Amino acid sequence: MAIDIKTKEYKTVREVAGPILVVEGVEGVAFGEVVRIKTPDGENRLGQVLESSKDIAVVQVFEGTSGIDTSETSVRFTGEIMRLAVSKDMVGRFFDGLGRPLDGGPEIISDLKLPITGSPINPTARAYPNEFIQTGISTIDGMNTLVRGQKLPIFSGSGMSHNELAAQIARQARVITSEESFSVVFAAMGITHEESSFFIRDFERTGAIERIVAFINLADNPAIERIITPKMALTTAEYLAFECDMHVLVILTDMTNYCEALREIAAAREEVPGRRGYPGYMYTDLSTNYERAGRIRGKNGSITQIPILSMPDDDITHPIPDLTGYITEGQFVLTRELHNKGIYPSVDVLPSLSRLMNEGIGEGRTRADHLGVSDQCYSAYAEGRDIRNLVAVVGEEALTERDKLYLEFADKFEKEFVTQSSDENRTIEETLDLGWKLLSILPEGELKRIDEKYVKQYHPKYRGKET
């Protein structure tokens, strides 16, 4: 990332606090400006202006401030905002959180360098998301469908299977109604070396690396670098989508680590904290990332976004999932109850939601019976779960025959529909047919949420497939 050095050098660092430098005696410094920092031992580091007032500038240092001496460190303001050199050659490559190659390959050489803050999409220019993205995962495709141009997060918990789910989505996701190229931009923030090795091995083993651009920030990298990582990924996605006409799926994991970095910076700046110590502007900051998903009229490409966050203490009311839910169009929820049963993926369809699902399913997109099957499975599973809780109180002997059928449905729904292996890629037809197989447990008269013509067309009894 070449940046011209245009202005004079300062040796007036007044204070170092965490990842923050305070430089005094500066002139003409602007917010967001890139800063070059040279330590006493000759090491060069990169920073960005967080705040400037009168003759003082507050600078965040991406590589951390260890080894910086206030009297000997020199600071140079470049007059440029941070940009990323972009090219289609990035596909199939791994980079660190600041866009530097991690795979031993060459630097990206390109005349096109885009600002990492992106360009806001004019709301009137947005095209409405309405095309189905197939992930091969039944709980997503069948029950909470992902639509091209949507932003739909995964709410998980510590130690749960969100990394495996993220890798599976990255491998399997595709737009089945379009012939345009499909790519995945993967950004990992604050992950361990073990997690990083898992993603790299998985993408290389399955050949998915051929369509993936990955940005990886490790847990032992400076926390401040996590603020830049998703912006690097989204800038790459915008280039591939709107300049190269590709469909791009952006996976951001883990947004909780990103928000912790925001809190660390806010604490270093001695800002007045908001809820649970997070900065009051966290909602605005998250929205600047999430709102970079979408489609633009007249452009063939699109950006679909799946942010992943691990909820502290599995608390869905925590500020990070709470604010994320306000900005995005639903959520997939992974629950500890299903995880402890050994069910993968542990997606609980009851609290999960895709607000744009109805726009991306039906005749010509998935199948005409999709909505009815989804609604009926949801209703039957919810009733079966309620009956399961009742059994814990009154015992199974007190159940009616109808209750026992719904209890059987709930058990088989978890074992056959929710559960699938991490390399199982189900088509939407296979998912819907599986839903019909389970619904055949119930009397035909109970299928009140499905149009009768679809019952006659797809029910296993009428297709000669009832078991």
TORMI-75909 format. One record per residue (C-alpha): residue in one letter; x negated, y negated, z negated; residue number from 1. Coordinates in Angstrom, 2 decimals. Layout:
N
  rest        X        Y        Z   nr
     a        X        Y        Z  NUM
...
***
This chain:
467
  rest        X        Y        Z   nr
     m     0.00     0.00     0.00    1
     a    -2.10    -2.91     1.26    2
     i    -1.30    -6.31    -0.24    3
     d    -3.09    -9.49     0.78    4
     i    -4.84   -11.33    -2.01    5
     k    -3.90   -14.97    -1.49    6
     t    -4.26   -16.89    -4.71    7
     k    -6.79   -17.61    -7.38    8
     e    -7.95   -15.38   -10.18    9
     y    -7.01   -15.97   -13.83   10
     k    -8.91   -14.89   -16.92   11
     t    -6.37   -16.28   -19.33   12
     v    -4.65   -13.17   -20.69   13
     r    -3.25   -14.34   -24.00   14
     e    -1.61   -11.20   -25.30   15
     v    -1.21    -7.47   -24.64   16
     a     1.90    -5.69   -25.98   17
     g     2.63    -2.15   -24.84   18
     p     2.81    -2.23   -21.02   19
     i     3.09    -6.04   -21.02   20
     l     0.49    -8.76   -20.37   21
     v     1.11   -12.41   -21.12   22
     v    -0.96   -14.71   -18.90   23
     e    -1.11   -18.44   -19.53   24
     g    -2.21   -21.41   -17.46   25
     v    -0.63   -20.06   -14.25   26
     e     0.89   -22.05   -11.39   27
     g     3.56   -21.22    -8.81   28
     v     4.23   -17.69   -10.06   29
     a     7.57   -16.11    -9.05   30
     f     9.70   -13.33   -10.53   31
     g     8.96    -9.91    -8.99   32
     e     5.59   -10.99    -7.60   33
     v     2.93    -8.28    -7.31   34
     v    -0.08    -8.69    -9.57   35
     r    -3.60    -7.24    -9.23   36
     i    -5.33    -6.62   -12.55   37
     k    -9.05    -5.90   -12.91   38
     t   -10.25    -4.46   -16.23   39
     p   -13.69    -5.15   -17.74   40
     d   -14.99    -1.79   -16.49   41
     g   -13.98    -2.59   -12.89   42
     e   -10.75    -0.55   -12.73   43
     n    -7.98    -2.02   -10.57   44
     r    -4.37    -1.80   -11.69   45
     l    -1.06    -2.92   -10.29   46
     g     1.58    -5.03   -12.02   47
     q     4.68    -7.07   -11.42   48
     v     5.92   -10.37   -12.82   49
     l     8.83    -9.86   -15.21   50
     e     9.23   -13.47   -16.24   51
     s     7.65   -16.85   -15.51   52
     s     8.22   -20.15   -17.26   53
     k     6.17   -23.35   -17.19   54
     d     2.56   -22.15   -17.24   55
     i     3.14   -18.63   -18.68   56
     a     3.79   -15.36   -16.82   57
     v     4.87   -12.04   -18.34   58
     v     3.49    -9.09   -16.34   59
     q     4.38    -5.40   -16.57   60
     v     1.39    -3.13   -15.81   61
     f     2.34     0.09   -14.03   62
     e    -0.73     2.09   -15.01   63
     g    -0.56     0.98   -18.66   64
     t    -2.66    -1.52   -20.61   65
     s    -5.20     0.75   -22.31   66
     g    -8.74    -0.61   -21.95   67
     i    -7.60    -4.15   -21.17   68
     d    -9.60    -6.84   -22.98   69
     t    -7.84   -10.19   -23.22   70
     s   -11.07   -12.12   -22.74   71
     e   -12.60   -10.15   -19.86   72
     t    -9.61    -8.94   -17.82   73
     s    -8.87   -10.86   -14.61   74
     v    -5.42   -11.26   -13.10   75
     r    -4.61   -12.22    -9.52   76
     f    -1.08   -13.10    -8.35   77
     t    -0.62   -12.08    -4.73   78
     g     2.41   -14.12    -3.75   79
     e     4.04   -10.93    -2.38   80
     i     6.81    -8.71    -3.66   81
     m     6.19    -4.97    -3.86   82
     r     6.62    -3.20    -0.52   83
     l     6.39     0.39     0.67   84
     a     4.94     1.48     4.01   85
     v     7.59     3.75     5.55   86
     s     7.46     6.25     8.39   87
     k     9.15     9.49     9.46   88
     d     5.78    11.09     8.68   89
     m     6.81    10.87     4.99   90
     v     9.19    13.81     5.46   91
     g     7.56    16.95     4.08   92
     r     5.25    14.99     1.77   93
     f     4.80    14.58    -2.00   94
     f     3.98    11.18    -3.54   95
     d     3.49     9.85    -7.06   96
     g     5.80     7.32    -8.66   97
     l     4.04     4.41    -6.96   98
     g     4.12     5.94    -3.48   99
     r     0.55     7.31    -3.39  100
     p     0.04    10.78    -1.83  101
     l    -0.04    13.70    -4.29  102
     d    -0.40    16.48    -1.73  103
     g    -3.92    15.72    -0.55  104
     g    -2.61    14.26     2.70  105
     p    -3.47    10.84     4.13  106
     e    -1.94     7.52     3.15  107
     i     1.12     6.53     5.16  108
     i     0.00     4.08     7.84  109
     s     2.84     1.97     9.18  110
     d     3.42    -1.55    10.39  111
     l     6.83    -1.45     8.70  112
     k     6.62    -2.27     4.99  113
     l     9.96    -2.63     3.23  114
     p    10.62    -4.40    -0.10  115
     i    11.38    -1.76    -2.72  116
     t    14.24    -3.83    -4.12  117
     g    16.20    -3.05    -0.94  118
     s    18.80    -5.15     0.81  119
     p    22.30    -5.20    -0.68  120
     i    24.94    -3.70     1.60  121
     n    27.63    -6.25     2.44  122
     p    30.87    -4.75     1.00  123
     t    32.74    -5.66     4.19  124
     a    30.17    -3.70     6.24  125
     r    30.56    -0.52     4.22  126
     a    32.23     2.46     5.87  127
     y    34.44     4.58     3.60  128
     p    32.92     7.97     2.62  129
     n    35.02    10.74     4.19  130
     e    32.78    13.59     5.38  131
     f    32.22    16.80     3.44  132
     i    28.71    17.77     2.32  133
     q    28.34    21.50     1.73  134
     t    25.99    22.39    -1.15  135
     g    26.73    26.13    -1.17  136
     i    27.81    25.88    -4.83  137
     s    31.45    26.79    -5.42  138
     t    32.08    24.58    -8.46  139
     i    30.95    21.59    -6.39  140
     d    32.24    22.43    -2.90  141
     g    35.54    23.91    -4.00  142
     m    36.46    21.93    -7.10  143
     n    34.56    18.59    -7.07  144
     t    33.60    18.05    -3.47  145
     l    30.62    15.84    -2.58  146
     v    31.33    13.39     0.24  147
     r    28.77    11.75     2.54  148
     g    27.95     8.26     1.21  149
     q    29.13     9.03    -2.32  150
     k    27.24     8.64    -5.60  151
     l    28.09    11.52    -7.92  152
     p    25.92    12.18   -11.01  153
     i    25.22    15.37   -12.92  154
     f    25.61    15.06   -16.71  155
     s    23.50    17.71   -18.41  156
     g    21.76    18.34   -21.71  157
     s    18.28    19.10   -22.95  158
     g    17.09    22.58   -21.96  159
     m    19.97    23.23   -19.58  160
     s    19.74    24.28   -15.94  161
     h    19.93    20.89   -14.20  162
     n    16.47    21.26   -12.64  163
     e    17.41    24.59   -11.05  164
     l    20.69    23.06    -9.85  165
     a    18.89    20.03    -8.41  166
     a    16.45    22.28    -6.51  167
     q    19.31    24.43    -5.19  168
     i    21.26    21.38    -3.96  169
     a    18.09    20.00    -2.33  170
     r    17.57    23.31    -0.47  171
     q    21.14    23.99     0.58  172
     a    22.94    20.67     1.14  173
     r    24.06    19.88     4.69  174
     v    26.78    18.04     6.60  175
     i    28.67    20.75     8.47  176
     t    30.70    18.40    10.71  177
     s    27.73    16.42    12.06  178
     e    24.72    17.17    14.24  179
     e    22.56    14.29    12.96  180
     s    19.34    15.16    11.10  181
     f    19.67    15.79     7.37  182
     s    16.95    14.96     4.85  183
     v    16.55    14.98     1.08  184
     v    14.69    12.32    -0.89  185
     f    13.80    13.69    -4.31  186
     a    12.63    11.46    -7.17  187
     a    11.56    12.92   -10.52  188
     m    10.91    10.62   -13.48  189
     g     9.14    11.64   -16.68  190
     i     9.11    15.38   -15.93  191
     t     6.53    17.81   -17.33  192
     h     3.73    19.43   -15.32  193
     e     5.65    22.72   -15.58  194
     e     8.79    21.14   -14.11  195
     s     6.75    19.47   -11.38  196
     s     5.14    22.81   -10.46  197
     f     8.59    24.43   -10.38  198
     f     9.95    21.90    -7.88  199
     i     6.85    21.98    -5.67  200
     r     6.70    25.80    -5.60  201
     d    10.43    26.09    -4.98  202
     f    10.44    23.62    -2.08  203
     e     7.37    25.24    -0.50  204
     r     8.57    28.84    -1.06  205
     t    11.95    28.24     0.57  206
     g    10.72    26.02     3.40  207
     a    12.90    23.16     2.14  208
     i     9.80    20.96     1.97  209
     e    10.10    20.47     5.75  210
     r    13.01    18.07     5.22  211
     i    12.14    16.64     1.77  212
     v    10.33    13.49     0.68  213
     a     9.39    13.81    -3.00  214
     f     8.27    11.15    -5.49  215
     i     7.07    12.60    -8.80  216
     n     6.36    10.67   -12.00  217
     l     5.04    12.94   -14.76  218
     a     5.68    12.68   -18.48  219
     d     2.04    11.76   -19.13  220
     n     2.07     9.01   -16.50  221
     p     2.68     5.51   -17.84  222
     a     6.36     5.08   -18.70  223
     i     6.45     1.78   -16.84  224
     e     5.84     3.64   -13.57  225
     r     9.27     5.27   -14.02  226
     i    10.93     1.93   -13.31  227
     i     9.42     1.90    -9.81  228
     t     9.90     5.58    -8.86  229
     p    13.63     5.50    -7.97  230
     k    13.15     2.24    -6.06  231
     m    10.41     3.87    -3.96  232
     a    12.71     6.82    -3.25  233
     l    15.71     4.68    -2.34  234
     t    13.64     2.45    -0.05  235
     t    12.51     5.57     1.80  236
     a    16.11     6.77     1.97  237
     e    17.31     3.46     3.42  238
     y    14.66     3.64     6.13  239
     l    15.51     7.24     7.09  240
     a    19.26     6.57     7.00  241
     f    19.63     3.17     8.62  242
     e    16.55     3.04    10.87  243
     c    16.24     6.72    11.83  244
     d    19.97     7.63    11.81  245
     m    19.55    10.49     9.35  246
     h    21.94    11.73     6.68  247
     v    19.99    11.43     3.42  248
     l    20.76    13.01     0.05  249
     v    18.92    11.27    -2.80  250
     i    18.42    13.28    -6.01  251
     l    17.20    11.25    -9.01  252
     t    16.13    13.19   -12.11  253
     d    16.04    12.33   -14.98  254
     m    17.76     8.93   -15.29  255
     t    17.58     9.24   -19.07  256
     n    13.78     8.95   -18.83  257
     y    14.25     5.91   -16.58  258
     c    16.49     4.24   -19.17  259
     e    14.01     5.05   -21.96  260
     a    11.36     3.19   -19.95  261
     l    13.73     0.22   -19.67  262
     r    14.15     0.27   -23.45  263
     e    10.38     0.43   -23.96  264
     i     9.85    -2.66   -21.80  265
     a    12.66    -4.52   -23.56  266
     a    11.13    -3.71   -26.95  267
     a     7.69    -4.89   -25.79  268
     r     9.27    -8.18   -24.67  269
     e    11.04    -8.44   -28.05  270
     e    14.41    -8.77   -26.40  271
     v    17.59    -8.61   -28.46  272
     p    18.72    -4.97   -28.15  273
     g    22.14    -3.82   -27.02  274
     r    23.86    -0.50   -27.75  275
     r    21.49     1.98   -29.44  276
     g    18.52    -0.24   -28.68  277
     y    18.92    -0.25   -24.90  278
     p    18.71    -3.63   -23.17  279
     g    21.98    -5.46   -22.57  280
     y    21.26    -5.61   -18.83  281
     m    21.01    -1.81   -18.45  282
     y    24.39    -1.65   -16.67  283
     t    23.21    -4.18   -14.09  284
     d    19.87    -2.43   -13.69  285
     l    21.47     0.99   -13.15  286
     s    23.90    -0.46   -10.63  287
     t    21.03    -1.85    -8.53  288
     n    19.93     1.77    -8.03  289
     y    23.30     3.51    -7.74  290
     e    24.83     0.97    -5.36  291
     r    22.13     1.66    -2.77  292
     a    24.18     4.70    -1.70  293
     g    26.73     4.44     1.05  294
     r    27.49     4.20     4.77  295
     i    27.36     1.14     7.03  296
     r    29.69     0.56     9.96  297
     g    27.86     0.95    13.25  298
     k    25.11     3.06    11.70  299
     n    25.04     6.83    12.13  300
     g    22.99     7.49     8.99  301
     s    24.14     7.55     5.38  302
     i    22.83     7.77     1.82  303
     t    24.49    10.11    -0.65  304
     q    23.21    10.03    -4.20  305
     i    23.12    12.58    -7.04  306
     p    21.55    11.06   -10.18  307
     i    20.86    13.61   -12.91  308
     l    20.74    12.63   -16.56  309
     s    20.30    14.69   -19.72  310
     m    22.74    13.37   -22.31  311
     p    21.05    12.85   -25.71  312
     d    22.67    15.28   -28.19  313
     d    25.05    16.34   -25.36  314
     d    26.97    13.12   -26.09  315
     i    28.97    12.01   -23.05  316
     t    29.78     8.72   -24.83  317
     h    26.08     7.81   -25.05  318
     p    25.34     4.50   -23.26  319
     i    23.49     6.14   -20.34  320
     p    26.26     8.53   -19.18  321
     d    28.90     6.02   -20.24  322
     l    27.54     3.21   -18.05  323
     t    26.70     5.62   -15.24  324
     g    30.31     6.80   -15.20  325
     y    31.55     3.23   -14.71  326
     i    29.36     2.71   -11.64  327
     t    29.59     6.08    -9.89  328
     e    32.52     7.98    -8.37  329
     g    32.93    10.79   -10.86  330
     q    30.55    13.34   -12.41  331
     f    29.55    16.99   -12.61  332
     v    29.34    18.05   -16.27  333
     l    27.09    20.91   -17.39  334
     t    28.21    22.21   -20.78  335
     r    26.33    23.97   -23.56  336
     e    29.20    26.47   -23.98  337
     l    28.83    27.88   -20.46  338
     h    25.02    27.67   -20.64  339
     n    24.97    29.72   -23.84  340
     k    27.08    32.38   -22.10  341
     g    24.31    32.76   -19.53  342
     i    26.45    31.27   -16.78  343
     y    24.61    29.53   -13.93  344
     p    25.35    26.90   -12.81  345
     s    26.98    25.85   -16.09  346
     v    29.26    23.30   -14.37  347
     d    32.49    22.89   -16.34  348
     v    35.13    21.98   -13.76  349
     l    37.58    20.57   -16.33  350
     p    35.67    17.39   -17.34  351
     s    34.04    17.17   -13.89  352
     l    35.51    14.87   -11.27  353
     s    34.89    13.69    -7.71  354
     r    37.04    10.62    -7.08  355
     l    36.43    10.77    -3.32  356
     m    37.09    14.49    -2.96  357
     n    40.47    14.08    -1.23  358
     e    38.85    11.93     1.47  359
     g    36.40    14.67     2.49  360
     i    38.52    17.81     2.51  361
     g    41.41    19.26     4.48  362
     e    42.06    20.13     8.10  363
     g    39.09    19.30    10.34  364
     r    36.72    18.77     7.39  365
     t    36.93    21.89     5.21  366
     r    40.19    23.84     5.43  367
     a    43.85    22.89     5.24  368
     d    44.45    24.81     2.00  369
     h    41.49    23.30     0.13  370
     l    43.32    20.77    -2.03  371
     g    46.03    23.21    -3.06  372
     v    43.55    25.95    -3.96  373
     s    41.45    23.49    -5.98  374
     d    44.45    22.10    -7.89  375
     q    45.86    25.57    -8.60  376
     c    42.51    26.95    -9.81  377
     y    42.01    23.90   -12.03  378
     s    45.49    24.25   -13.55  379
     a    45.21    28.00   -14.09  380
     y    41.73    27.77   -15.60  381
     a    42.79    24.97   -17.96  382
     e    45.77    27.03   -19.15  383
     g    43.59    30.11   -19.53  384
     r    41.11    28.15   -21.67  385
     d    43.97    26.92   -23.88  386
     i    45.18    30.50   -24.32  387
     r    41.63    31.63   -25.15  388
     n    41.59    29.10   -28.00  389
     l    45.01    30.36   -29.12  390
     v    43.73    33.95   -29.26  391
     a    41.11    32.85   -31.79  392
     v    43.99    31.85   -34.09  393
     v    46.82    34.34   -33.54  394
     g    45.05    37.29   -31.87  395
     e    45.59    38.78   -28.43  396
     e    48.50    40.94   -29.63  397
     a    50.70    37.82   -29.88  398
     l    50.28    36.94   -26.20  399
     t    52.94    37.40   -23.57  400
     e    52.20    39.26   -20.32  401
     r    52.03    35.89   -18.54  402
     d    49.50    34.61   -21.10  403
     k    47.34    37.69   -20.57  404
     l    47.23    37.07   -16.82  405
     y    46.03    33.49   -17.32  406
     l    43.46    34.69   -19.85  407
     e    42.22    37.23   -17.30  408
     f    42.08    34.49   -14.66  409
     a    39.96    32.21   -16.89  410
     d    37.49    35.03   -17.63  411
     k    37.14    36.07   -13.99  412
     f    36.96    32.45   -12.83  413
     e    33.85    31.96   -14.98  414
     k    32.29    35.31   -14.05  415
     e    32.97    35.25   -10.30  416
     f    33.69    31.68    -9.15  417
     v    31.51    29.55   -11.46  418
     t    28.68    32.06   -11.72  419
     q    26.37    32.47    -8.74  420
     s    22.65    33.02    -8.33  421
     s    20.27    30.12    -7.77  422
     d    19.61    31.28    -4.19  423
     e    23.23    32.08    -3.29  424
     n    24.50    29.76    -0.57  425
     r    28.27    30.14    -0.20  426
     t    30.08    28.61     2.75  427
     i    33.23    26.60     2.01  428
     e    35.29    29.44     3.56  429
     e    33.70    31.94     1.15  430
     t    34.41    29.64    -1.78  431
     l    38.07    29.15    -0.84  432
     d    38.57    32.86    -0.15  433
     l    37.10    33.62    -3.57  434
     g    39.56    31.15    -5.08  435
     w    42.44    32.98    -3.36  436
     k    41.15    36.34    -4.62  437
     l    41.29    35.07    -8.20  438
     l    44.66    33.37    -7.75  439
     s    46.10    36.70    -6.59  440
     i    45.82    37.78   -10.25  441
     l    48.82    35.52   -10.92  442
     p    52.36    36.15    -9.70  443
     e    53.09    34.39    -6.42  444
     g    55.76    32.33    -8.15  445
     e    53.09    30.73   -10.36  446
     l    51.30    29.18    -7.36  447
     k    53.34    25.98    -7.54  448
     r    50.53    23.61    -6.53  449
     i    49.95    25.19    -3.10  450
     d    52.19    24.62    -0.10  451
     e    54.15    27.79     0.62  452
     k    52.94    27.90     4.23  453
     y    49.34    28.15     3.01  454
     v    50.32    30.91     0.56  455
     k    51.74    32.89     3.50  456
     q    48.64    32.18     5.58  457
     y    45.78    32.69     3.09  458
     h    47.04    34.79     0.15  459
     p    45.20    38.15     0.13  460
     k    48.55    39.95     0.10  461
     y    49.45    38.52     3.50  462
     r    45.95    38.90     4.91  463
     g    45.72    42.55     3.87  464
     k    42.84    41.83     1.47  465
     e    44.51    42.21    -1.90  466
     t    42.51    44.43    -4.25  467
***
